[in-house]
């Protein structure tokens, strides 16, 4: 695999140790020399557009946010953002010509964030959890936890959010409970979440992708294939996972932490 393609598939940022699996030292050095990759002082290699995103934030006197901020902090994401995601202070007038090529948003920005050219680590995670699709946000949470961001700190910060933001704390909880996002299972494909140790697959389903006979048949085949691989499959609607996570949280907890109850007890329907 081409070394640049490997970085792209890793979400635009990859550790040197990961790249060495698919490329030699010489290939990595040549990619940097040719400007195809940028070396980070944190021991990561990234695509050149990371620098372009930082320049966009500086040009607009704002800071990077969402996936652009995640990549600033050295966190792999599911896919790089198509445009620099920049946050500027609420009320600032930015002319249309200066917004071209930028995903511009307005909100509260602290002096520290402007100085750092990116939202804080904790805020970056919470903003992604509040505003991005489940699978995209989950990858950010997983990356942040792996890079040393405290799960407790994230949950405390999430508890201070308005109710609609707090409900998404499930994304943080599940990422810290042994589940990994977008894991390839056998010859089946990628699952939304997998606990490798317990062999549990969690999938967030949306009606959009299961609304016809062909999709339904494909979904059944996929479900059975997970079972044949020895996995327990938990399936939830996308909306409950993102906006009303209490039942989802209780069901997952009942499976991974029975606490004296039968692991087959279902908090949703009360059946044992």
C-alpha positions in Angstrom: 0.0 0.0 0.0 1.2 3.5 -0.8 2.3 5.3 2.3 0.1 8.3 1.6 -2.9 6.1 1.1 -2.2 4.4 4.4 -2.3 7.8 6.1 -5.5 8.7 4.3 -7.2 5.4 5.4 -6.1 6.2 9.0 -8.1 9.4 8.9 -5.4 11.8 7.7 -3.0 11.2 10.6 -0.9 8.1 11.5 1.8 7.1 13.9 5.2 6.3 12.5 5.0 2.7 13.9 1.8 2.2 11.9 3.3 3.5 8.7 6.4 1.2 9.1 4.0 -1.8 8.7 3.3 -0.8 5.1 6.3 1.3 4.1 10.1 1.4 4.5 11.9 4.3 6.3 13.1 5.4 2.9 9.6 5.5 1.4 8.4 7.6 4.4 11.3 10.0 4.1 10.8 10.4 0.3 7.1 11.2 0.9 8.0 13.9 3.4 10.6 15.4 1.1 8.2 15.5 -1.8 5.6 17.3 0.3 3.1 14.4 0.2 3.3 13.9 4.0 4.1 16.3 6.9 6.0 15.1 9.9 4.5 16.1 13.3 6.6 16.7 16.4 4.2 14.3 18.3 5.5 11.3 16.4 2.7 11.4 13.8 2.7 11.9 10.0 -0.2 13.7 8.4 -1.5 14.8 5.1 -0.4 18.3 4.0 -3.9 19.7 4.3 -3.5 19.7 8.1 -1.2 22.7 7.6 -3.8 24.3 5.2 -6.5 24.0 7.8 -4.3 25.8 10.4 -3.6 28.6 7.9 -7.4 29.0 7.3 -8.0 29.4 11.0 -5.2 32.0 11.2 -6.5 33.9 8.2 -10.0 34.2 9.8 -8.6 35.0 13.2 -10.5 32.0 14.6 -9.6 28.5 15.7 -9.9 25.0 14.3 -13.0 23.0 15.5 -14.6 19.5 15.1 -12.5 17.2 12.9 -10.0 19.9 12.0 -9.3 20.4 15.7 -9.2 16.6 16.3 -6.5 16.3 13.6 -4.7 19.3 15.1 -4.4 17.3 18.4 -3.0 14.3 16.5 -6.1 12.2 16.7 -7.0 9.9 13.7 -10.5 10.4 12.5 -12.8 8.3 10.3 -12.3 10.5 7.3 -10.6 13.9 6.9 -13.0 16.8 6.6 -13.5 18.0 3.1 -12.9 21.7 4.1 -11.2 23.3 7.1 -13.6 23.5 10.0 -13.1 26.9 11.6 -14.8 28.5 14.6 -14.9 32.3 15.0 -16.4 34.4 17.9 -20.1 34.8 17.8 -21.2 38.0 16.1 -18.1 38.4 14.0 -18.8 39.6 10.4 -17.0 37.4 7.9 -17.6 38.3 4.3 -18.8 35.7 1.8 -15.6 35.8 -0.2 -13.5 35.0 2.9 -15.8 32.0 3.7 -15.1 30.2 0.4 -13.5 26.8 0.9 -14.1 26.9 4.7 -16.7 25.2 6.9 -17.2 28.3 9.1 -19.1 28.3 12.4 -19.8 30.9 15.0 -19.7 30.3 18.8 -18.0 31.1 22.1 -14.2 31.1 21.7 -11.8 31.5 24.6 -8.5 33.5 24.4 -6.7 30.2 25.1 -8.4 28.5 22.1 -7.5 31.4 19.8 -3.9 31.2 21.0 -3.7 27.5 20.5 -5.5 27.8 17.1 -7.9 25.0 18.0 -10.6 24.3 20.5 -9.4 22.5 23.6 -9.1 18.8 23.7 -12.2 18.3 25.9 -14.3 20.7 23.9 -13.2 19.2 20.6 -14.5 15.8 21.7 -17.8 17.2 23.1 -18.4 19.3 19.9 -17.9 16.2 17.8 -20.2 14.2 20.0 -22.9 16.9 19.9 -22.7 17.8 16.2 -21.4 14.9 14.1 -22.9 11.5 13.1 -22.5 8.6 15.6 -19.8 6.7 13.8 -17.7 9.8 13.1 -18.0 11.1 16.6 -17.2 7.7 18.1 -13.9 7.5 16.2 -12.9 10.9 17.7 -13.8 9.8 21.2 -11.9 6.6 20.8 -8.8 8.4 19.4 -8.9 11.0 22.2 -9.1 8.3 25.0 -6.2 6.5 23.4 -4.1 9.7 23.4 -4.7 10.3 27.1 -7.8 12.4 27.4 -9.6 11.5 30.6 -12.9 9.7 30.3 -14.0 11.1 33.7 -13.1 14.6 32.6 -15.2 14.2 29.4 -18.2 12.8 31.2 -18.1 15.6 33.8 -17.9 18.2 31.0 -20.7 16.5 29.2 -22.9 16.6 32.3 -22.6 20.4 32.2 -24.1 20.5 28.7 -27.8 21.2 27.9 -29.9 18.0 28.0 -29.7 17.3 24.3 -26.0 17.3 24.6 -25.9 15.2 27.7 -27.9 12.4 26.1 -25.0 11.8 23.8 -22.6 11.1 26.7 -23.4 7.5 25.8 -20.9 7.9 22.9 -18.2 8.7 25.5 -19.2 5.9 27.9 -19.3 3.2 25.2 -15.9 4.2 23.8 -14.4 3.8 27.3 -16.1 0.4 28.0 -14.0 -1.8 25.8 -15.8 -1.1 22.5 -13.8 0.0 19.4 -15.4 1.7 16.4 -15.4 0.5 12.8 -13.7 -2.9 13.5 -13.4 -5.4 10.7 -15.0 -8.8 11.7 -13.9 -11.9 9.9 -14.9 -11.8 6.2 -18.1 -9.9 7.0 -17.1 -6.3 7.0 -16.9 -3.4 9.5 -19.2 -3.2 12.5 -20.1 0.1 14.2 -18.7 -1.1 17.5 -16.9 -4.2 18.6 -15.8 -5.4 22.1 -13.1 -7.8 21.0 -12.7 -9.4 24.4 -16.4 -10.1 25.0 -17.1 -10.7 21.3 -20.0 -8.2 21.3 -21.1 -6.3 18.2 -23.1 -3.1 18.6 -24.7 -1.6 15.5 -26.7 1.7 15.2 -29.2 1.1 12.5 -31.0 3.8 10.5 -34.2 3.2 8.5 -32.6 4.9 5.5 -30.3 2.0 4.9 -32.8 -0.8 5.7 -36.0 0.4 4.0 -36.2 -2.0 1.0 -36.3 -5.8 0.5 -32.7 -6.0 -0.8 -31.3 -4.0 2.1 -33.4 -6.0 4.6 -32.1 -9.4 3.2 -28.5 -8.1 3.2 -29.0 -7.0 6.8 -30.3 -10.4 7.9 -27.3 -12.1 6.2 -24.9 -9.8 7.9 -26.6 -10.4 11.3 -26.4 -14.2 10.9 -22.7 -14.0 9.8 -21.8 -12.1 13.0 -23.5 -14.9 15.0 -21.6 -17.6 13.1 -18.4 -15.8 14.0 -19.4 -16.3 17.7 -20.5 -12.7 18.4 -23.4 -11.4 20.4 -25.1 -8.7 18.3 -26.9 -5.7 19.9 -28.9 -3.7 17.4 -30.3 -0.2 18.1 -32.0 2.5 16.1 -29.8 5.4 15.2 -32.0 8.0 16.9 -32.1 6.3 20.3 -28.3 6.0 20.3 -27.8 9.6 19.5 -30.7 11.4 21.3 -32.3 9.1 23.9 -29.5 6.8 25.1 -30.9 5.6 28.5 -32.4 2.4 27.3 -29.4 1.7 25.1 -27.1 2.3 28.0 -29.0 0.0 30.3 -29.2 -2.8 27.8 -25.4 -2.7 27.1 -24.7 -2.5 30.8 -26.9 -5.5 31.5 -24.9 -7.5 29.0 -21.4 -6.5 30.0 -22.0 -5.9 33.8 -24.8 -8.2 34.9 -24.2 -7.3 38.6 -25.9 -10.4 39.9 -28.7 -10.5 37.3 -29.0 -12.9 34.5 -27.0 -11.6 31.6 -30.2 -12.4 29.5 -32.3 -9.9 31.5 -33.5 -7.1 29.2 -34.1 -3.7 30.8 -36.1 -2.5 27.7 -38.8 -5.2 27.9 -38.1 -6.6 31.4 -37.9 -10.2 30.0 -35.5 -12.7 31.5 
